[in-house]
């Protein structure tokens, strides 16, 4: 927990009221975003994201599996977050475990549409090789390296960048199989497929401090929040997920306004991230 004096709290609130935050940003401005891809050679795809002093890594491991009986036409994605005590002493022990669980659940809600999968930003049907028989299972592991606020947005950006970096071997089905038999498959060593990540959303978190809301809040700003709403928006402006934290209730009209602001900001953010990903991929080659 951040310990601030009364003077520091007034400085934060006063700056946000006047639309000049402690680091000179306006209420709707993100810190500069830096992207590096291919940072974990053993993974099928990986990326490192830095926003100010917040830094995270996401890696994607793809394994062949079997679709669930309830969703035979879809592959599976699992998201895990590890909050390293090296990043923040408060992550030591139970505090880190609880935050890891909270972030993993929020990411699944924002990127996978929650338990139902409704509004999923990741097309799970694209992971199917043979319906009901074979699919790709994606295991997304994220690590918080250093924390200075806005972890959810940074993790969402890192996952999108890592998915853009994923190459999975082409799987050719050699023959069909009757009943419960598994089809024969041939996994290529030379041909790799990339997933279409154009529909994968980014997460924009609006943090309410006093009467105003800000984006990309620092740890100090988060310590003064009433509540926060995270909205995941894709390139087409579709809302893929919504999650709220903080005890203070929000009037529905304010939530609608926050969604509208998030959609507007997401356009610039997606363009910026896509540009950074392309540059990172070019550097990697």
VOGU-3710 file (C-alpha; in Angstrom, 3 decimals, decimal comma):
1> xxxxxxxxxx> 0,000/0,000/0,000  1,271/3,466/-0,887  1,700/5,757/2,133  1,091/9,363/1,116  1,008/12,513/3,214  -2,076/14,732/3,156  -0,125/17,236/1,058  0,778/14,578/-1,529  -2,843/13,446/-1,721  -4,031/17,025/-2,273
11> xxxxxxxxxx> -1,363/17,475/-4,965  -2,588/14,369/-6,832  -6,268/15,348/-6,582  -5,595/18,987/-7,487  -3,541/18,038/-10,538  -6,203/15,635/-11,815  -8,913/18,297/-11,270  -6,859/20,725/-13,394  -6,061/18,069/-16,028  -2,312/18,186/-15,297
21> xxxxxxxxxx> -1,166/15,036/-13,526  1,989/14,666/-11,426  4,043/13,501/-14,427  2,643/16,163/-16,765  0,095/13,940/-18,543  -3,520/14,856/-19,197  -6,290/12,703/-17,733  -6,741/10,724/-20,977  -3,038/10,164/-21,796  -1,061/6,940/-21,479
31> xxxxxxxxxx> 2,607/6,783/-20,610  4,882/5,862/-23,576  4,534/2,177/-24,519  7,578/0,105/-25,463  7,221/-3,357/-27,040  9,711/-6,175/-27,546  8,683/-9,516/-29,104  10,296/-12,940/-29,171  11,813/-12,470/-25,708  11,373/-16,136/-24,686
41> xxxxxxxxxx> 12,796/-18,426/-27,406  11,242/-21,608/-25,934  7,695/-20,212/-26,246  5,564/-20,208/-29,410  5,187/-16,467/-28,963  6,209/-13,887/-26,367  6,384/-10,166/-25,709  7,586/-7,644/-23,155  5,636/-4,428/-22,543  6,801/-1,373/-20,645
51> xxxxxxxxxx> 4,521/1,510/-19,639  6,479/3,930/-17,491  7,860/1,899/-14,586  5,319/-0,902/-15,110  6,860/-3,814/-17,000  5,336/-7,205/-17,832  6,099/-10,243/-19,997  3,590/-12,600/-21,657  4,412/-15,924/-23,292  2,194/-18,315/-25,255
61> xxxxxxxxxx> 2,706/-22,075/-25,394  0,619/-24,039/-27,912  -0,084/-27,755/-27,398  -2,362/-30,136/-29,267  -5,290/-31,307/-27,180  -8,887/-32,451/-27,433  -11,865/-30,053/-27,456  -14,261/-30,331/-24,530  -17,446/-32,315/-25,089  -19,507/-29,167/-24,420
71> xxxxxxxxxx> -17,614/-27,104/-27,030  -16,378/-29,544/-29,701  -15,921/-26,715/-32,229  -13,588/-24,628/-30,060  -10,040/-24,779/-28,793  -9,035/-23,777/-25,277  -7,128/-20,858/-23,795  -5,888/-20,581/-20,214  -4,417/-17,400/-18,738  -2,112/-17,320/-15,719
81> xxxxxxxxxx> -0,491/-14,310/-14,048  2,472/-14,385/-11,670  3,129/-11,291/-9,560  6,787/-11,618/-8,619  7,832/-10,413/-5,140  10,876/-8,962/-6,934  8,509/-6,493/-8,632  6,862/-5,349/-5,416  7,453/-6,418/-1,788  3,674/-6,470/-1,202
91> xxxxxxxxxx> 3,477/-9,360/-3,724  5,204/-11,604/-1,177  3,007/-14,516/-0,048  -0,779/-14,242/0,034  -0,964/-10,666/-1,296  0,733/-11,691/-4,543  -1,400/-14,829/-4,896  -4,644/-12,906/-4,472  -3,598/-10,239/-6,990  -2,466/-12,929/-9,469
101> xxxxxxxxxx> -5,884/-14,599/-9,229  -7,715/-11,268/-9,545  -5,717/-10,274/-12,641  -6,096/-13,730/-14,267  -9,878/-13,627/-13,757  -10,122/-10,062/-15,108  -8,033/-10,965/-18,184  -10,229/-13,997/-18,912  -13,326/-11,801/-18,585  -11,892/-9,092/-20,847
111> xxxxxxxxxx> -10,227/-11,316/-23,494  -12,231/-14,562/-23,420  -15,681/-13,238/-22,554  -15,707/-14,913/-19,120  -16,973/-18,440/-18,463  -19,621/-18,298/-21,196  -17,192/-17,182/-23,893  -19,753/-14,638/-25,113  -18,001/-11,728/-26,787  -14,622/-13,473/-26,739
121> xxxxxxxxxx> -11,871/-11,401/-28,304  -9,874/-14,533/-29,131  -11,563/-16,683/-31,790  -11,563/-20,108/-30,132  -12,994/-21,793/-33,246  -9,786/-20,891/-35,118  -7,909/-23,228/-32,750  -9,784/-26,344/-33,914  -7,872/-28,795/-36,131  -10,519/-31,553/-36,312
131> xxxxxxxxxx> -13,895/-30,789/-34,729  -14,480/-32,791/-31,580  -11,121/-34,565/-31,967  -8,100/-32,246/-32,051  -7,544/-28,605/-31,163  -4,811/-26,257/-30,085  -4,663/-25,445/-26,382  -3,015/-22,092/-25,685  -1,389/-21,548/-22,313  -0,727/-17,847/-21,726
141> xxxxxxxxxx> 1,659/-17,122/-18,862  2,237/-13,543/-17,763  4,821/-12,213/-15,337  4,834/-8,828/-13,622  8,469/-7,688/-13,559  7,956/-4,231/-12,075  4,798/-2,480/-10,949  3,837/1,184/-11,013  0,104/0,919/-11,621  -2,230/-0,096/-14,455
151> xxxxxxxxxx> -1,153/-3,747/-14,511  -4,301/-5,000/-16,252  -3,874/-2,780/-19,342  -0,158/-3,629/-19,555  -0,863/-7,371/-19,286  -3,613/-7,157/-21,926  -1,228/-5,357/-24,306  1,523/-7,912/-23,656  -0,854/-10,807/-24,373  -2,000/-9,213/-27,650
161> xxxxxxxxxx> 1,633/-8,655/-28,665  2,589/-12,221/-27,678  -0,339/-13,677/-29,663  0,753/-11,608/-32,680  4,176/-13,265/-32,302  2,800/-16,831/-32,131  3,706/-19,342/-34,825  2,190/-22,828/-34,560  3,191/-25,755/-36,781  0,838/-26,554/-39,641
171> xxxxxxxxxx> -1,095/-29,734/-38,866  -2,122/-31,898/-41,806  -4,792/-34,503/-41,171  -3,685/-37,679/-42,898  -6,927/-39,586/-42,538  -10,305/-39,564/-40,877  -11,233/-41,720/-37,903  -14,467/-43,408/-37,028  -16,100/-43,241/-33,618  -13,768/-42,410/-30,776
181> xxxxxxxxxx> -10,594/-43,041/-32,763  -8,172/-40,171/-33,182  -7,379/-39,114/-36,779  -3,834/-39,510/-38,032  -1,997/-36,202/-38,195  1,271/-34,925/-39,555  2,884/-31,966/-37,759  5,074/-29,853/-40,023  8,595/-28,872/-38,964  8,851/-26,203/-41,637
191> xxxxxxxxxx> 5,439/-24,536/-42,070  4,116/-22,311/-39,317  0,789/-20,511/-39,089  0,102/-17,201/-37,391  -3,148/-16,450/-35,637  -5,311/-13,583/-36,808  -5,128/-11,211/-33,832  -6,998/-8,322/-35,441  -10,039/-9,010/-33,232  -8,022/-9,379/-30,012
201> xxxxxxxxxx> -8,940/-6,365/-27,876  -6,896/-4,046/-25,738  -7,945/-3,182/-22,211  -8,533/0,445/-21,235  -8,922/1,016/-17,499  -10,573/4,217/-16,346  -9,761/5,001/-12,725  -12,101/7,391/-10,887  -10,277/9,793/-8,589  -12,593/12,309/-6,968
211> xxxxxxxxxx> -14,994/13,553/-9,651  -12,743/12,717/-12,610  -11,477/9,557/-14,262  -8,021/8,982/-15,670  -6,318/6,338/-17,802  -3,042/4,500/-17,101  -3,037/5,387/-13,413  0,232/5,117/-11,486  0,407/3,301/-8,141  0,122/6,621/-6,276
221> xxxxxxxxxx> -2,946/7,611/-8,300  -4,520/4,175/-7,793  -4,141/4,615/-4,026  -6,569/7,566/-4,287  -9,178/5,871/-6,484  -12,877/5,505/-5,691  -13,327/2,729/-8,255  -12,023/1,569/-11,634  -13,728/0,182/-14,740  -11,732/-1,854/-17,273
231> xxxxxxxxxx> -13,189/-2,072/-20,780  -11,755/-4,350/-23,471  -12,300/-2,971/-26,972  -11,184/-4,395/-30,315  -10,260/-2,615/-33,533  -13,889/-2,559/-34,721  -14,967/-0,780/-31,540  -16,741/-3,864/-30,165  -16,840/-4,233/-26,379  -15,435/-7,685/-25,569
241> xxxxxxxxxx> -15,513/-7,495/-21,799  -16,050/-5,270/-18,790  -14,842/-5,564/-15,213  -15,002/-3,243/-12,196  -13,016/-3,036/-8,991  -13,170/-0,783/-5,959  -15,931/-0,480/-3,400  -17,632/2,706/-4,600  -20,754/2,234/-6,711  -21,087/3,940/-10,068
251> xxxxxxxxxx> -24,179/5,464/-11,620  -25,107/3,617/-14,865  -24,851/6,869/-16,847  -21,255/7,315/-15,627  -20,413/3,737/-16,657  -21,821/4,410/-20,144  -19,743/7,584/-20,377  -16,645/5,669/-19,260  -17,270/3,029/-21,955  -17,596/5,790/-24,571
261> xxxxxxxxxx> -14,308/7,354/-23,436  -12,607/3,932/-23,410  -13,740/3,240/-26,988  -12,341/6,589/-28,147  -9,005/6,109/-26,386  -8,689/2,487/-27,537  -8,486/3,564/-31,214  -5,267/5,524/-30,626  -3,915/2,839/-28,284  -4,504/-0,019/-30,756
271> xxxxxxxxxx> -2,842/1,941/-33,581  0,124/2,760/-31,334  0,505/-0,855/-30,137  0,136/-2,332/-33,650  2,834/0,074/-34,859  5,120/-0,919/-31,967  4,477/-4,649/-32,586  5,334/-4,276/-36,291  8,559/-2,438/-35,426  9,452/-5,070/-32,795
281> xxxxx> 8,798/-7,910/-35,266  11,018/-6,166/-37,850  13,811/-5,830/-35,250  13,411/-9,513/-34,358  13,846/-10,551/-38,014
//
